Amino acid sequence: MPVPRGAGSGEGRCPVCYTMRMEITALRYGDNFIYLLQAGRSAAAVDPGAARPVAEALSAAGRRLELILLTHQHADHTGGVAELKRALGCRVAGPPGGRPADTAVQGGETLAFAGVSIEVLSVPGHTANDVAFHVPAESAVFTGDTLFAAGCGRVLSGRAELMWDSLRRLAALPDGTRVFGGHDYTLENLEFAAFIDPANAAVRERLGALRRRAAEGRAFEPSTIAEERRTNPFLRCRDAAEFARLRARKDAW
Ligand SMILES: [Zn+2]
């Protein structure tokens, strides 16, 4: 089990640090999250929308960026790639159909970083080519703009069925898998969840806990797949049609 180190005490530079083999750090860039995976002297970055926060964090930690993982091609997830690649010479893996990735990956493939396997999951729906990165050894999944804490991304590919199917596959990951989504819309998402599902005590509890954390200025903490299954209204739909209706309500909310 991951053991939070310094969680809530405000100590250290990292919003999220675990005493596992790999350390996962969340960097904020606007309302985006950029994640750093760090092990030994090596680091990987997920969806670096900007180069500077990544370069500064790695320089402070004395680590070398070896790999960039992209969940999709939107600029707020890829804006820092060219500069990081030019400055640090790392390899870039992401879905096909876009420029920044030099290695196109698709669902079913496995990447290696710091001796750990990273499974590529195909999760289209937000765009036509989104992928998620599942790191079973670290009980972590990086879900880009497909699955957010208590919410999901907008369906921009035009096919709610694809998004629904992708969300269901993410929801089938092991209960304890920590969810690292691409944006921090958690408060708004939980307020919507409480509005849609007022009888759900787990939603109310989660919303209350988040407000307390925010009032105390505490750092980001990932949710788990089990928590998402209990409280994320998009994972609680019965079918693709119900999902499409709910997504349309959230778009207009
Ligand atoms: Zn996006």
Residues whose N, C-alpha, C, O or C-beta is under 5 A from the ligand:
A	BS01	ZN	H74 D145
